[in-house]
Every structure is written in structure tokens, then in C-alpha cells.
Amino acid sequence: MEKQLLTNGKSFRRTDGKWQGTVWYLNEYGERKRKSFSGNTQRIVNKKMKDYVQEFNLQKDTNKEANLPLKESLNAYLKLFKFPTVERPTYDRCESIAKNQINPKLGKKAVGDMTAADIRKLLNDLMKEGYSYSTVKQSYNLLNEFYRYLEREEIIQKNPMRSVSMLKKANFLSAQGKDVKAKCDEVEILTPEEIDTLREEAFSTFTDGKRKYQQPAAYFLMLNTGLRTGEILGLSNSDIDLNNKVLYVRKSVKEVYKRDGSERTSGEEIVVGKPKSASSKRMIPLNRTAIEMIEDLRNERYFGEDSPLIADENGNITKPSNFRKRYLRILEACGIKEKSKKRGLVITQPKEEQQGKVFTV
């Protein structure tokens, strides 16, 4: 049962001339209790009672928050504190982690009753179910951030996350029965023969001479510049200087959920923001093939200097999901297996131009 005030206090003068006050309340067992105060003046006693009532109500509100289910409290935290302070893709990811990984297993338990064992079990279960290290670590990070907030606000007396650590990646992968590889060993590349097949299919045409795929040159521009998907879709024609054979990466395109405020609605939309990191803003030299691909893209579609280099039929930014689906169709037509689901396909430049570099498409 929740503690409850019965009075806000009443003061009276005792026979010895001093003042006394009493506040009545019900404790957590439903028992009627009182808190007494005394002082030389009525003013002193009244202030003591007022301070006690304020503290009682504050403690009551704190206890109420601690008794909320994790799902309700965590979602409120995300909307109030996370949504205004992070980029939309980051918020989408946090919301997705809460919805799909955390809430199904711990969402009904009160935040104040959560134990380190509960959270350790969640992480272990996610690991056993085959989730990636990145997904499990994001779940850990979100819970850690949330419980630190509860601790700072004194909503909980003890932070269960202080007794929970994230497994090292090597131990995590070992527990999943996966080989631990160095980053350089994780890179999968296309063979020169696969590159030739990819190019032939990407630029293939129907019997009437019309190309089978829209803007195939985009994928080979990525190949020759190392641009990420969001970066190449964020390129405007004005970001390219063919006279000096360079392009400038200034922004990146991301696809996020549509929202009414912080509430998700149906569908997705495109946002244009800064690149992945500060070092991602850069100037990239263009080799002969990259210049040819840019010219090919402009010949296919050009809506002006301020328009996207890889524009859709209306001159707007191409959706990353559509861009990727098109690429996967080309791979499928070639009979080439996708090399990397997380970062995209990793391939090398033609031998005469590669200079030992490996880029991500």
C-alpha cells in the first residue's frame, strides 16, 4: 500500500507555553500514524510541518515513479530526455532497442524492483538468441543511461547497472560459437571476375536500348571514392568540381520514421544531416573512372547545380532503401552473394586504379 497523508498538520500551544504540531498519515501497511513537532513559537512549528508535508509528497511521487513498469518509465524517458537531444536516426534506434529487445523481457517489471540478475539474464538471453554484439551492447548502454538518470533523480536507492558489465566482444562471440576475427580478416571482397560481371549486368540494356537499372553508375562511383550510401545520396551537383577533379562530402542522407512530435506515425521520410563523424567531412580526389560515372549520372538525370547528383524522377533525394534494393537486384541477377549485410558490399577498384585500397559500396 502507498503511504498517504491524512492531514497537513495542526498546531496548538501546550500548557508549558511551547507550541506543538501533529501530522497524521497512513503508512505502507495502512496503519494510522502521526509525526509530531515542537518549538518555541507557532511559526517555527508550522514551518516544520510544512517542510515535512512537502518532503512526504516528494517521497510519494518518487516512490510512484519507482513503481512504474519499466516499459512505461523508459518510454517516457526517451520522449522527454532523448528525443530533443539526439539525431533522428539515433532516436529511432533507441526506440527500436527498447521496443524489440528490452520491453518484451523486462517491460512489466517495476523499475525500482529491477535487480542486476534481471539485467544480466536479459543480456545473456539476447546473446543466446543470436543477436549481434552491437544490438546487445546498445541494449546495455540504453539501460545503463536510463538507470543513471533514475539514480541521479533519487527515484531509486540502488542502481542495479552498477553490478552489471558488458561482456567483451571476444567472449561474447565465443559464447555464440563464432570465430573471433581481426577486422582486416572480416572484409569480404569481390573477385575481379565478379566485378566484371557486376559492371556488365549493371549497365545492361533491353532490346530497345533502354537500361535495365536506373543510375548504375552510382555504385561504381562509390567503388572509386569510398563514399557511404548516405554520403553519396547527399551529394549535390555543386559539391563536385570536375575542373579540379575533386568532390566534397558535406552532408549525409538518412531514412527515419515519420513522427508527430516524438510519436511515431506510419511511413518513413528522409532527413539530411551531417556526416557520420567530424572526419567524414572531407575532400575526395576523383580518378578517371569516378569522373566518367559522374558524367554518366548527369547525362541520365540532371536537375541543376543545387539538385542531388543521384536524384529520383522528380529531382528529389533518392531513398536509401530504394537505392539499396536496386543494388541487391543487380547482385541477384549476377548470381553474386551479398558480402556484408551490415555495411554493404565491399569490393576493390580495378587493378590499374586501386592502389591497394578497399572501399565499401
N, C-alpha and C positions, 0 to 999 in steps of 0.2 A: 504494500500500500504506500502511496505517496504522502509525505508529510504535508500538513495543511494548517494554516493559521486560522484560529477561531476569533481572535480579537487583534486590534492594532495596539493594544495596551491602554491601561488606565492608571493614573497616578493619584495618590492620596497622602495626606500628612499624618504621620504617626503621632502617638502620644508624647514621644520624646522630642518632638519638634522636627525630626528629619522627614524627608519625603521618600516614598516607595512607589514602585510601579510594577505591574504584572502583565505579561503577555501570555495568553493561553493558545495552545496548539495541539494537534493530533500528531503523534509520532508515526513511524512506519508500520507499527503494529496496531494502529487505530486507538491507542490509549491516550486519554486526555492528560496533557502535561502543561506545566507553566514555567515561565522564566521570569525571575524576579530581579529588580534593580533598585538601588537606593542611592541617595545623595543628599547634600545639604540644602539644595533648592529644587523646586519643581522643574525649573528649566533644565537642570542637569539630568534629572531622571527622564524627562520627556525626550531629550536628545539621545540618551542611551537606548530607549525603547525604539525610537525612530531608526537608529542605526541598525539595531537588531532586526527589525522588520525588513529593512532593505537587504541586509545580508541573507536573511531567511529566504526572501523571494528570489534573490540572485542564485542561491544554492539550489532552490527548487527548479529554476529554469535550467541550471547546469545539469541537474540530475535528469530532467526531462530529455535534454539533448543526448545524454549518455545512454538513455533507454531506447532511443530511436533505433530502428533496424538499420544495419549498415547500408543497405541499398538506398534508403531514403536520405540518410545523412550524407553519404558520399555523393549522390546526385546533386544535392543542394550545394555541397562544397564546390563541385565542378562548375555549376552555373554561376555561383556568387563570386568565387575567387579565381577560378581557372579561365573561364571564358573571356573575361575582359583583358587578360594579361598575356595570352599566347596567340600564335597564328592559328588560323582556322584548321589547317591540316593537323596541327598538334592537338587541338581540342577534339577533333574528330577521332583521333587515335586514342586519346584518354577516355573519351566516352565509350568507344568500342571495347576497350580493355575492361572497363567497369561492367559493361552490359554483358559481354560474352565470356569473360574469364573469372571475374571476381564475384559478381552478384549471384550467378547460378549456384555457387557453392557456399558463400558466406552471407549473402544478402539479407537473410531473415534474422540473423543473429544481432543482438543489441551491440552497439559499438563499445559500450562500457564493459560488456561481458567477454569481449574478444580476448583470447589468450595467444601466447606465442605458438602453442601447439596447433591451434586452429590455422594460423597463417602458414606455419611450416607444412602442415598437411595440404593446404591449398597448393603451395608451390610444388610439393612432391607429386601431387595428383596431376598437375598440369604437365610436369616433366614426364610422368609415366604415360600420359595420354598422347605423347608425341609432339607437344607444342614446341616451337623453336625456342632457343635460348633467349632470343631478343624479346619474344612475346612474354615469356615468364619473367624476365628481368623488368620489363615495363610494368607488369602487374605488381611486382615487388616495389618498384620505385613509386608508383602511384599510392599504394597503401602506406609506404613509409612517409611520403609527403603529407598525406591525409592525417595520419596519427600524430605527426609532429605538430600539425595545426591544432588538433584536439588537446594535445598536451600543453601547448602554449596558452590556449584559452582556458586551461584548467577545467575542461569538460571531463577529462579522465584523470584519475590519480596516478595510473601507471601505464606507460606506453609499451604495448606488447612487442612492437617492432624492435625495441632495443635488444631483445633476446633472439632476434631472427637475422641471419645473414644470408646473402645471396650466394649460391654455390659458384665456385669458379667454373669458367666455361669448359675447361678440360674435364673436370669431374662430372659436370652436367652431361656432356656429350658421351663420356664413358658410361654413365648410368643408363643412357639411351642405347648403348651398344653401337655408337657411331665412332668412326675413326676421327682422331684429332689431327687436323692437317694445318700446316703453316699456310698463311694467307696466300702466298705465291702458288702453293700447290692446289688451292681451291679454284683457281681460274681455269675455266674451260674455254677453248678457242675453236674456231672453225678451221678446218684444213684449207689449204689453197684451192683444192678441188671443190670444196663446199662453197667457198667464196665465189668462185666462177659460176657455180650452179645458181647461187643466190642472185648474183647480178643478172644472169640470163633470164631467170624467171621474173625478177622484179621489173625489168624493162621490156618484158614480152608484150605482144600486141595480139588483138583479134584479127580475123581475116580482113576486116575493113580498115586495119591500120591503127585503130584506137587502142590505147594502152589498157591492159587488164587491171592495173593497180594505179591509184592516184598517188602522185608525188613520190615515186620510188627513190628519187634522188636524195630525199631527206635522210634515208637510212645510211646511205654511203657518205653523206656529209658528216653524220655522226661518227662514222667509221674513221674518217680522216681528220677529225678535230677533237674527238673525245668528249663531245657535248652530251650531257644527260638529256633525257626526254623533256623534262620541264624547261631546261635551258634552251634547247633548240626550238621548242614551240613558243618560247617567249621572245625569240629574236624578231626584231623589226627590220625591215629593209635598210632603215637608217643606221642600224648597228653594224652594217657591213661596209667596208671600204675596199673595194676591189682595186683601186688605183695603187694602194699601199699593201694590198694582199693581206688584210687582217680583218677580224671581226671582234666585236666587244660584247662580252657577256655582262649584262647589267640587271637582268631580271629573270624570273623563273615562273612558269605556269604550274598551277596545282588544281586538281579537281577535288571539290569538297561537297559535303551535304548542304542542301538548301536549308535555311533556318529562318524562323520568325523570332528574332531575338536570339536566345540561346536554345530555343526549342526546335528540334529537327522536324522538317516537313518532307514531303515526298520529292524525289528527284535530286539531281546534283547540279552544280554550277562551277564555273571556272573563276579562280582568283589569280591575279598577277601580283607577285610579291618579290622580295629579294631572293637572291640565290641561296643555296644550301648553307654556305658559310661565307665569312668575310673574304677568304682567299678565293672563293668561287667567282668573285667579280674580277675578270681578267681579260687580257687581250690575247687572241689566239691567231698565230700566223696561218695563212692559207696556202696549201700546196696546189699543184695544178689540178688534181682531181677534185679537191674541195671547191675550187673556183668554177669548174665545169658543172658541178652539182648545183651550185647556187644559180648559175645561169639557166640550167635546166628547170629549176623550180620557178624562176621568174618567167620563163617562157610559157610554162604551164599555167601559172596564175600570178598576176601582179596587180595589186590594188593601190599602189602608191608607196612612197618612201616611209610613211608612218604606219603602214599596214604590216601584218605579220608576214614573214617570209614564207611560212607554211600555213597559208590561210585556207579556211574552208570555202565552200562555193559562194558564200556571201561576203567574203573578205574578213571574216572574224577569226579568232583564235581557234585552232583545231583542238578538240577534246583529247586529252592524253589517252583516255580509254579507247577511243576510235583509232588513234594513231597506233596504239599497241596491237589492237585486234587486226588491223590491216597487215602489220608486220608478221603476226603469227600465221595469217593466211598464206603469206608468201613462203614462210618456213614449211608449212604443211604441204603446200604444192610442190616444194622441192624435196620432200621426204626427209627434212633435216630436223632432228630433235632439238627442242629448246635447251640451251646450255645452262641458263640460270634463271630461276623463277623470281629471285629476289631483286636483282639489279638489272636484269635484261640480258641480252645475249652478248657475250664477249668475243670479239673477233679481231683479227690483225689486219693492218693495211697491206696492200700489195707489196711484194718484196722490194720493188725498186723505190718505194716511198716510205716504208715503215720505219726505218732507222731504229729498229729494236723496240718500238713502242707497242703497247697493247691498250686498246680503247674499249669502252663499254657502249653498246648500242641499246 
